[in-house]
Amino acid sequence: MSITFQKRQKEMKRLDKQKGKAERRAQKKLAKGKEGETPSGTPIDPALDPTIDWSYQSDIELDRP
């Protein structure tokens, strides 16, 4: 094997590793965004969620003295 071929193989391996790291970083960033934060970076406030019926009370809460 010539030195040029070895250098090219080494460079290709380095570029593949760099690409893999960038993909993992992007996946972590997306996963972090899904865990309690909106894409804009602001935390999700359950009180602002229009799908929650805050007027509902369970029977257990109504039975307490």
VMD Tcl script that builds the backbone (N, CA, C; Angstrom):
set m [mol new atoms 195]
animate dup $m
set s [atomselect $m all]
$s set {name element resname resid chain x y z} {
  {N N MET 1 A 0.831 -1.194 0.000}
  {CA C MET 1 A 0.000 0.000 0.000}
  {C C MET 1 A 0.867 1.245 0.000}
  {N N SER 2 A 0.399 2.205 -0.725}
  {CA C SER 2 A 1.150 3.455 -0.755}
  {C C SER 2 A 0.688 4.371 0.377}
  {N N ILE 3 A 1.494 5.332 0.683}
  {CA C ILE 3 A 1.204 6.297 1.745}
  {C C ILE 3 A -0.039 7.120 1.389}
  {N N THR 4 A -0.194 7.473 0.120}
  {CA C THR 4 A -1.325 8.288 -0.313}
  {C C THR 4 A -2.648 7.576 -0.046}
  {N N PHE 5 A -2.702 6.273 -0.330}
  {CA C PHE 5 A -3.921 5.504 -0.090}
  {C C PHE 5 A -4.232 5.446 1.402}
  {N N GLN 6 A -3.230 5.250 2.223}
  {CA C GLN 6 A -3.422 5.196 3.673}
  {C C GLN 6 A -3.927 6.534 4.202}
  {N N LYS 7 A -3.357 7.618 3.703}
  {CA C LYS 7 A -3.806 8.950 4.130}
  {C C LYS 7 A -5.265 9.179 3.742}
  {N N ARG 8 A -5.625 8.764 2.531}
  {CA C ARG 8 A -6.994 8.940 2.069}
  {C C ARG 8 A -7.962 8.127 2.929}
  {N N GLN 9 A -7.591 6.896 3.261}
  {CA C GLN 9 A -8.427 6.046 4.105}
  {C C GLN 9 A -8.590 6.661 5.495}
  {N N LYS 10 A -7.508 7.184 6.032}
  {CA C LYS 10 A -7.535 7.817 7.354}
  {C C LYS 10 A -8.438 9.052 7.341}
  {N N GLU 11 A -8.322 9.838 6.299}
  {CA C GLU 11 A -9.155 11.045 6.162}
  {C C GLU 11 A -10.623 10.673 6.018}
  {N N MET 12 A -10.943 9.635 5.251}
  {CA C MET 12 A -12.332 9.206 5.086}
  {C C MET 12 A -12.909 8.716 6.421}
  {N N LYS 13 A -12.112 7.995 7.182}
  {CA C LYS 13 A -12.553 7.506 8.485}
  {C C LYS 13 A -12.828 8.690 9.422}
  {N N ARG 14 A -11.961 9.692 9.383}
  {CA C ARG 14 A -12.129 10.880 10.218}
  {C C ARG 14 A -13.408 11.622 9.849}
  {N N LEU 15 A -13.680 11.756 8.554}
  {CA C LEU 15 A -14.887 12.448 8.105}
  {C C LEU 15 A -16.153 11.679 8.496}
  {N N ASP 16 A -16.115 10.356 8.399}
  {CA C ASP 16 A -17.254 9.538 8.814}
  {C C ASP 16 A -17.535 9.700 10.306}
  {N N LYS 17 A -16.478 9.701 11.098}
  {CA C LYS 17 A -16.625 9.864 12.539}
  {C C LYS 17 A -17.211 11.241 12.864}
  {N N GLN 18 A -16.733 12.264 12.179}
  {CA C GLN 18 A -17.223 13.626 12.383}
  {C C GLN 18 A -18.708 13.727 12.017}
  {N N LYS 19 A -19.097 13.089 10.934}
  {CA C LYS 19 A -20.491 13.093 10.493}
  {C C LYS 19 A -21.383 12.377 11.510}
  {N N GLY 20 A -20.908 11.261 12.032}
  {CA C GLY 20 A -21.657 10.509 13.040}
  {C C GLY 20 A -21.877 11.318 14.303}
  {N N LYS 21 A -20.847 12.031 14.733}
  {CA C LYS 21 A -20.976 12.867 15.926}
  {C C LYS 21 A -21.991 13.977 15.701}
  {N N ALA 22 A -21.979 14.584 14.538}
  {CA C ALA 22 A -22.928 15.656 14.228}
  {C C ALA 22 A -24.364 15.134 14.241}
  {N N GLU 23 A -24.565 13.925 13.716}
  {CA C GLU 23 A -25.904 13.322 13.722}
  {C C GLU 23 A -26.375 13.044 15.145}
  {N N ARG 24 A -25.486 12.517 15.979}
  {CA C ARG 24 A -25.858 12.232 17.375}
  {C C ARG 24 A -26.189 13.518 18.119}
  {N N ARG 25 A -25.409 14.577 17.877}
  {CA C ARG 25 A -25.684 15.878 18.500}
  {C C ARG 25 A -27.054 16.398 18.102}
  {N N ALA 26 A -27.389 16.272 16.827}
  {CA C ALA 26 A -28.686 16.744 16.336}
  {C C ALA 26 A -29.825 15.937 16.964}
  {N N GLN 27 A -29.639 14.632 17.112}
  {CA C GLN 27 A -30.671 13.794 17.727}
  {C C GLN 27 A -30.875 14.159 19.188}
  {N N LYS 28 A -29.784 14.414 19.911}
  {CA C LYS 28 A -29.895 14.819 21.316}
  {C C LYS 28 A -30.628 16.152 21.436}
  {N N LYS 29 A -30.338 17.056 20.527}
  {CA C LYS 29 A -30.978 18.370 20.554}
  {C C LYS 29 A -32.484 18.234 20.332}
  {N N LEU 30 A -32.878 17.374 19.400}
  {CA C LEU 30 A -34.296 17.141 19.144}
  {C C LEU 30 A -34.971 16.476 20.337}
  {N N ALA 31 A -34.304 15.507 20.933}
  {CA C ALA 31 A -34.865 14.804 22.088}
  {C C ALA 31 A -35.031 15.755 23.258}
  {N N LYS 32 A -34.083 16.638 23.448}
  {CA C LYS 32 A -34.155 17.608 24.535}
  {C C LYS 32 A -35.333 18.550 24.313}
  {N N GLY 33 A -35.566 18.922 23.063}
  {CA C GLY 33 A -36.669 19.818 22.751}
  {C C GLY 33 A -38.021 19.190 23.016}
  {N N LYS 34 A -38.122 17.876 22.908}
  {CA C LYS 34 A -39.388 17.189 23.132}
  {C C LYS 34 A -39.672 16.972 24.612}
  {N N GLU 35 A -38.674 17.075 25.461}
  {CA C GLU 35 A -38.835 16.800 26.888}
  {C C GLU 35 A -39.144 18.069 27.670}
  {N N GLY 36 A -40.342 18.582 27.538}
  {CA C GLY 36 A -40.751 19.693 28.387}
  {C C GLY 36 A -40.426 21.073 27.869}
  {N N GLU 37 A -40.015 21.187 26.670}
  {CA C GLU 37 A -39.767 22.498 26.093}
  {C C GLU 37 A -40.323 22.543 24.682}
  {N N THR 38 A -40.775 23.711 24.309}
  {CA C THR 38 A -41.236 23.903 22.943}
  {C C THR 38 A -40.020 24.133 22.059}
  {N N PRO 39 A -40.154 24.041 20.741}
  {CA C PRO 39 A -39.002 24.273 19.863}
  {C C PRO 39 A -38.373 25.660 20.033}
  {N N SER 40 A -39.163 26.638 20.499}
  {CA C SER 40 A -38.607 27.975 20.689}
  {C C SER 40 A -37.781 28.061 21.956}
  {N N GLY 41 A -37.823 27.017 22.801}
  {CA C GLY 41 A -37.010 27.002 24.004}
  {C C GLY 41 A -37.747 27.417 25.251}
  {N N THR 42 A -39.014 27.773 25.159}
  {CA C THR 42 A -39.774 28.175 26.334}
  {C C THR 42 A -40.398 26.948 26.983}
  {N N PRO 43 A -40.409 26.892 28.311}
  {CA C PRO 43 A -40.992 25.732 28.991}
  {C C PRO 43 A -42.500 25.637 28.749}
  {N N ILE 44 A -43.005 24.417 28.751}
  {CA C ILE 44 A -44.439 24.204 28.567}
  {C C ILE 44 A -45.128 24.410 29.910}
  {N N ASP 45 A -46.164 25.230 29.929}
  {CA C ASP 45 A -46.924 25.500 31.143}
  {C C ASP 45 A -48.244 24.750 31.061}
  {N N PRO 46 A -48.474 23.773 31.943}
  {CA C PRO 46 A -49.724 23.011 31.869}
  {C C PRO 46 A -50.957 23.885 32.075}
  {N N ALA 47 A -50.821 24.993 32.781}
  {CA C ALA 47 A -51.968 25.871 33.014}
  {C C ALA 47 A -52.449 26.527 31.721}
  {N N LEU 48 A -51.589 26.604 30.724}
  {CA C LEU 48 A -51.960 27.225 29.458}
  {C C LEU 48 A -52.469 26.218 28.433}
  {N N ASP 49 A -52.516 24.948 28.805}
  {CA C ASP 49 A -52.953 23.891 27.891}
  {C C ASP 49 A -54.472 23.916 27.758}
  {N N PRO 50 A -55.004 24.221 26.561}
  {CA C PRO 50 A -56.463 24.317 26.403}
  {C C PRO 50 A -57.180 22.971 26.449}
  {N N THR 51 A -56.432 21.868 26.410}
  {CA C THR 51 A -57.073 20.553 26.421}
  {C C THR 51 A -57.371 20.057 27.834}
  {N N ILE 52 A -56.881 20.748 28.855}
  {CA C ILE 52 A -57.120 20.328 30.233}
  {C C ILE 52 A -58.367 21.022 30.762}
  {N N ASP 53 A -59.269 20.235 31.322}
  {CA C ASP 53 A -60.490 20.777 31.915}
  {C C ASP 53 A -60.224 21.006 33.401}
  {N N TRP 54 A -59.918 22.245 33.771}
  {CA C TRP 54 A -59.570 22.569 35.143}
  {C C TRP 54 A -60.803 22.637 36.048}
  {N N SER 55 A -61.992 22.693 35.483}
  {CA C SER 55 A -63.203 22.775 36.300}
  {C C SER 55 A -63.638 21.401 36.804}
  {N N TYR 56 A -63.061 20.347 36.260}
  {CA C TYR 56 A -63.428 18.990 36.652}
  {C C TYR 56 A -62.872 18.677 38.030}
  {N N GLN 57 A -63.697 18.113 38.928}
  {CA C GLN 57 A -63.239 17.651 40.217}
  {C C GLN 57 A -63.662 16.209 40.379}
  {N N SER 58 A -62.762 15.415 40.919}
  {CA C SER 58 A -63.084 14.006 41.097}
  {C C SER 58 A -63.966 13.817 42.313}
  {N N ASP 59 A -64.628 12.681 42.401}
  {CA C ASP 59 A -65.492 12.374 43.528}
  {C C ASP 59 A -64.712 12.317 44.840}
  {N N ILE 60 A -63.458 11.908 44.785}
  {CA C ILE 60 A -62.642 11.803 45.984}
  {C C ILE 60 A -62.422 13.195 46.584}
  {N N GLU 61 A -62.135 14.187 45.758}
  {CA C GLU 61 A -61.915 15.541 46.249}
  {C C GLU 61 A -63.198 16.117 46.848}
  {N N LEU 62 A -64.365 15.767 46.285}
  {CA C LEU 62 A -65.629 16.289 46.770}
  {C C LEU 62 A -66.039 15.660 48.106}
  {N N ASP 63 A -65.558 14.449 48.406}
  {CA C ASP 63 A -65.921 13.767 49.646}
  {C C ASP 63 A -65.122 14.229 50.852}
  {N N ARG 64 A -64.071 14.977 50.633}
  {CA C ARG 64 A -63.250 15.409 51.775}
  {C C ARG 64 A -63.988 16.476 52.584}
  {N N PRO 65 A -63.839 16.427 53.924}
  {CA C PRO 65 A -64.486 17.452 54.776}
  {C C PRO 65 A -63.779 18.780 54.711}
}
mol reanalyze $m
mol bondsrecalc $m
mol representation Tube
mol addrep $m
